[in-house]
């Protein structure tokens, strides 16, 4: 019995050493920078404005200029909508 008690007394520190040597859990924080870039398809230049050397000379020139400029505004408006959707992440 004395031998058994001596063995258990000698082994006890070894058994509990693992419990006492366990380090405290730590929270690891890692910051990651995410760079978002506007897709190239959304960075296209708008269509050129209507121009005619010497400016408009007949009424038809003014109509053409209005049509060209309106088409350009439609393209720009659609492009801005797509950029806003991209920015929202949808």
C-alpha positions in Angstrom: 0.0 0.0 0.0 2.8 2.3 0.8 4.4 1.7 -2.6 1.2 2.4 -4.4 0.8 5.6 -2.4 4.4 6.6 -3.2 3.8 5.9 -6.9 0.6 7.9 -7.0 2.3 10.8 -5.2 5.1 10.8 -7.7 2.9 10.6 -10.7 0.4 13.2 -9.6 2.5 16.2 -10.6 3.0 14.7 -14.1 -0.7 14.1 -14.6 -1.6 17.6 -13.6 1.3 19.2 -15.4 -0.6 19.1 -18.7 -3.5 20.9 -17.2 -1.4 23.7 -15.7 0.8 24.2 -18.7 -2.1 24.9 -21.2 -1.8 28.4 -22.4 -4.8 30.7 -22.3 -6.9 30.9 -25.5 -6.2 34.0 -27.5 -8.2 35.9 -30.0 -6.3 36.5 -33.2 -7.4 39.5 -35.2 -6.2 39.8 -38.8 -7.1 42.8 -40.9 -7.5 42.2 -44.6 -7.8 45.1 -47.1 -10.1 44.5 -49.9 -9.8 46.8 -52.9 -12.7 47.0 -55.2 -12.2 48.4 -58.6 -14.9 49.5 -61.0 -15.0 47.0 -63.9 -13.5 48.2 -67.1 -16.8 47.7 -69.0 -18.3 50.4 -66.8 -15.5 52.9 -67.4 -16.1 53.3 -71.1 -16.0 56.8 -72.5 -19.4 58.3 -73.4 -20.2 58.7 -77.1 -18.8 61.8 -78.7 -21.1 64.8 -78.9 -22.4 65.9 -82.3 -20.2 68.3 -84.1 -20.1 69.8 -87.6 -17.4 72.1 -88.9 -19.0 75.6 -88.9 -21.8 74.5 -86.7 -25.4 73.6 -87.7 -26.5 75.3 -90.9 -29.9 73.8 -91.6 -32.8 72.7 -89.4 -31.9 69.1 -90.0 -28.5 69.6 -88.4 -30.2 70.7 -85.2 -32.4 67.6 -85.3 -29.4 65.4 -85.8 -27.5 67.0 -83.0 -30.5 66.5 -80.7 -30.8 62.8 -81.6 -27.0 62.2 -81.1 -26.9 64.0 -77.8 -30.0 62.2 -76.6 -28.6 58.8 -77.5 -25.4 59.8 -75.6 -27.4 60.7 -72.5 -29.2 57.4 -72.7 -25.8 55.5 -72.8 -24.4 57.6 -69.9 -27.6 57.1 -67.8 -27.5 53.3 -68.3 -23.8 53.3 -67.4 -24.4 55.2 -64.2 -27.2 52.8 -63.2 -24.8 49.9 -63.7 -22.1 51.6 -61.7 -24.6 52.2 -58.8 -25.7 48.6 -58.9 -22.1 47.4 -58.9 -21.4 49.7 -55.9 -24.3 48.3 -53.9 -23.0 44.7 -54.7 -26.1 43.5 -56.6 
